[in-house]
Structures are given as C-alpha cells and as structure tokens.
C-alpha cells in the first residue's frame, strides 16, 4: 500500500481538519494557522502513517496535539480561545442568518465548557457524524468510555443551552 502524498491528504482532509481545529476551541483568527501547522507536521511525518491506520484517525491525533499545544501557548499569552464569532454565511433570509449565527455561538460556548476528552467525542460523533467505534479509536479509549463521555457531554451541552435560553439569550461567559 502506498502512502498518499501530502497534497492528496490535504485536498481530501483539509475541511475535516479545519472543522476539528475550530470545534476544539481555536480562536477564529488562528484556525487557518493552526490547520496549516497540522499539515506541516503531516508533510514531515507522512512516512510514519502505518498501513491499516485510517488517515482520518492519524490526522485527528496530530490535530489534537497541535490544538493542545495552541491552548498551552494561549494560556501563557493570557488569551482566550474561540469566542465562536465566525463570519456569518450568506443567506437569502437575513433572519435565518442571524438565528444560525446565534445557534453557532451558543454551541461554541457550550463546547468551551467541556473538558478536552468530552469535547473531542462530542465533536467527532455529533458534528462530524463518525461511527462511535471510529470515535473511540481516534480518541484512544474503550468504546464504552466513548459512549460515557458522549452522554456526559450531551448532558452538559443541553444544560448550558437550556440555561442560556432561560436567561433570554444572555449567555454566561
């Protein structure tokens, strides 16, 4: 089995990496830089990709480590991670655009309340729609542990969203 070129890996998986980087709490202004760092490492370590290992799983491992390093460096710079204020996509209905933006901000704030392990499982299963067996493999835990983390994450996200709704749209920070 031949290993795909860095270009092929990038062209196939860049959107996945960018979504994961963003959903793991990287500030919107830093997402592209962090994703680029992931692919620099991919280029250097491409030969390390072992046969039988999913490229997506391998990429997630690299992405997770790069994002963790980003968060450690951000703490030293006294910066906060993603505020969830991404650009609003263009819609023909402005009301729909505003509502979608509010929902995205609310979700990003809820995700920021989760610890790294719960957040990774929630993002991969709920937002990336991956099979739970693949999620467990990607995060390196037993299947039942992944389900437990998902349940806990769902509970915390639901609680945050309900609390924010009861505050009339004012979100706690």
C-alpha positions in Angstrom: 0.0 0.0 0.0 1.4 3.4 -1.0 1.1 6.3 1.3 -0.9 9.2 -0.1 1.0 12.4 -0.9 0.8 15.3 1.4 -1.1 17.1 -1.4 -3.7 14.3 -1.7 -4.1 14.2 2.1 -4.6 18.0 2.2 -7.1 18.1 -0.7 -9.1 15.2 0.8 -9.0 16.1 4.5 -8.4 19.9 4.9 -12.1 20.7 5.6 -12.2 18.0 8.3 -9.0 19.4 10.0 -10.3 23.0 9.8 -13.6 21.9 11.4 -11.9 20.0 14.1 -9.5 22.8 14.9 -12.3 25.3 15.2 -14.6 23.0 17.2 -11.7 22.2 19.6 -11.7 25.8 20.6 -9.1 27.6 18.5 -9.8 31.3 18.0 -11.4 32.0 14.6 -8.5 34.3 13.7 -6.0 31.4 14.4 -7.8 28.5 12.8 -6.0 28.7 9.4 -2.6 29.0 11.0 -3.2 26.0 13.3 -4.6 23.9 10.5 -1.5 24.8 8.4 0.7 23.7 11.3 -1.1 20.3 11.2 -0.3 19.9 7.6 3.3 20.9 8.0 3.6 18.0 10.6 1.7 15.7 8.2 4.3 16.5 5.5 7.2 15.8 7.9 5.6 12.6 9.3 3.8 11.2 6.3 6.1 8.2 6.2 5.0 7.4 9.8 1.5 6.6 8.7 1.2 2.9 9.2 -0.7 0.6 6.9 -4.2 -0.2 8.3 -4.4 3.1 10.2 -7.1 5.4 9.0 -5.7 8.7 7.6 -8.5 10.5 9.4 -7.6 8.9 12.7 -4.0 9.8 12.2 -4.9 13.3 11.3 -7.1 13.7 14.3 -4.2 12.6 16.6 -1.9 15.2 15.1 -4.6 17.9 15.1 -5.5 17.2 18.8 -1.8 17.5 19.8 -1.4 20.8 17.8 -4.6 22.2 19.3 -3.5 21.2 22.8 -0.1 23.0 22.2 -2.0 26.0 20.9 -4.1 26.1 24.2 -1.0 25.8 26.3 0.7 28.7 24.5 -2.5 30.8 24.6 -2.6 30.5 28.4 1.0 31.8 28.5 -0.1 34.8 26.3 -3.2 35.2 28.5 -5.5 34.8 25.5 -8.9 33.1 25.5 -9.8 30.5 22.9 -12.5 30.7 20.3 -15.4 33.1 21.1 -17.4 31.5 18.4 -17.7 34.7 16.4 -17.1 33.4 12.9 -18.2 35.1 9.8 -21.9 34.7 9.1 -22.6 32.7 6.0 -24.6 34.5 3.3 -28.3 33.6 3.3 -31.2 34.9 1.3 -33.1 35.3 4.5 -31.3 37.7 7.0 -33.4 36.3 9.9 -32.2 32.8 9.1 -28.6 34.0 9.0 -28.9 35.8 12.4 -30.5 32.8 14.0 -27.9 30.4 12.6 -25.1 32.7 13.9 -26.7 32.8 17.3 -27.0 29.0 17.4 -23.4 28.6 16.3 -22.2 31.0 19.0 -24.3 29.2 21.6 -22.9 25.8 20.5 -19.3 27.1 20.6 -19.8 28.5 24.1 -21.3 25.2 25.3 -18.4 23.3 23.7 -15.9 25.6 25.5 -17.4 24.4 28.8 -16.5 20.7 28.1 -13.2 19.2 29.0 -10.9 18.1 26.2 -12.0 14.4 26.2 -15.7 15.0 26.2 -15.4 17.8 23.7 -13.4 15.5 21.3 -16.0 12.7 21.5 -18.9 15.1 21.1 -17.4 16.9 18.1 -16.5 13.7 16.3 -19.8 11.9 16.9 -22.4 14.7 16.9 -20.8 17.2 14.5 -18.6 15.1 12.2 -21.1 12.2 12.3 -18.5 9.5 12.7 -19.3 6.0 13.9 -18.7 5.6 17.6 -16.2 2.8 17.1 -14.1 5.1 14.9 -14.5 7.9 17.5 -13.3 5.6 20.3 -10.3 4.6 18.2 -9.5 8.2 17.3 -9.5 9.4 20.9 -7.8 6.3 22.2 -10.4 4.9 24.6 -12.6 1.9 25.0 -16.0 2.0 23.2 -18.0 2.2 26.5 -15.8 5.1 27.7 -16.5 7.0 24.5 -20.3 6.4 25.0 -19.9 7.6 28.6 -18.1 10.8 27.5 -20.7 11.4 24.8 -23.6 11.1 27.4 -21.8 13.4 29.8 -21.1 15.9 27.0 -24.7 15.9 25.8 -25.9 16.5 29.3 -23.6 19.4 29.8 -24.4 21.0 26.4 -28.1 20.6 27.0 -27.8 22.1 30.4 -25.9 25.1 29.1 -28.3 25.7 26.2 -31.3 25.5 28.5 -29.7 27.8 31.0 -28.8 30.3 28.2 -32.4 30.1 26.9 -33.8 30.8 30.3 -31.6 33.9 30.5 -33.4 35.2 27.5 -30.4 34.9 25.1 -27.9 36.4 27.5 -25.1 33.8 27.7 -22.9 33.3 30.6 -19.2 33.5 29.8 
